[in-house]
């Protein structure tokens, strides 16, 4: 491998990201009000300011680390990314194409809900259908072949409020129709922690949300419609998810971001204790054959690592070394048949570029057989999300 690292001129990442507050999906960072006319991060980062993309990754910072793409022919299905157009950041088809076209062989991708383009009018419970309509349009653009061979957003995961109970079926049916054959399931965030530093998501989750009888009535509507459930939670909730999985063995549950190990706030000085609690939860979940794990999401701001504070981006070797205990624990518990690497872009962009992140995953999978690697990078995702 050849690698080129360029020293930053005056990009002080620690200064750029220090002193911020607020939360995005549990990540402590307030949206910046600075914005370029295009909505993208400026080409040059200025010391002492936070460019618009810094909470999702700054291209000027990424540019300091260039690596040769490892195993460029290896097929990859990216099973977790977002699309949005927000005041402080834009990540639409152009930005996704730039990432997926950075050298790795991305053949398909799966969009996961993030509150984008909800309908402005109509019943509140039906507004998330707008996100499916929006993403299905992006998927149709990709399927035209005019943007390359990759079939982006080939699978779509939306949101439906399971607190509606049985009546959520009407929302699910509308989303299936809007997805035009691409809709695969929903994510209803259940993130909850007693510390107010962490987000409770757009759903404002309550404690023990997954045990609520009405919520479970809504959850029961998924399997009959052949829909999956994306579980986004924090590591202390893993045992609660295992209880849900045992109660609904016919429903495929996809654990997001290796189960959300927390590493800031009250958990900042308890990393060994946190790892032990997290590992026990992963072991319990691994016993549930209807649960699949996404291997990624470790670069977000609320987690165990400080790559986002560094003046120079980490190499894929550094990422692999840091992520190894989490990835190996998950693969040992679930096996390659129930594990899939994910980019979680753009949130994980705060710690590395897309190209470097997938290099790190390839390093982590180096000891597995060709068949196992095929499952981890594409096979499991194709099966779970029914992609051809």
Secondary structure, DSSP 4 states (H G I P E B T S, - for coil): --EEE---SS--HHHHHTT---EETTEE-PPPS---TTSSPPSS--TTS--TTTTT--HHHHTTEEEPPTTTTSEEEEEEE--EEETTEEESHHHHHHHHTSSSEEEEEEEE--S-S--SSS-GGGTTHHHHHHHHHHHHHHHTTTT-S-EEEEEEEE---GGGGGGHHHHHHHHHHHHTT-EEEEE------SSTTS--TTTTPPTTGGG-HHHHHHHHHHHHTT-EEEE---GGGHHHHHHHHHHTTTS-EEE-GGG----SGGGTT-HHHHHHHHHHHHHHHHT-TTEEEEE--TTSTTSS--GGG-SSPPPHHHHHHHHHHHHHHHHHHH-GGGEEE---BTGGGGTS-HHHHHHHHHHHTTTS-HHHHHIIIIIHHHHHHT--
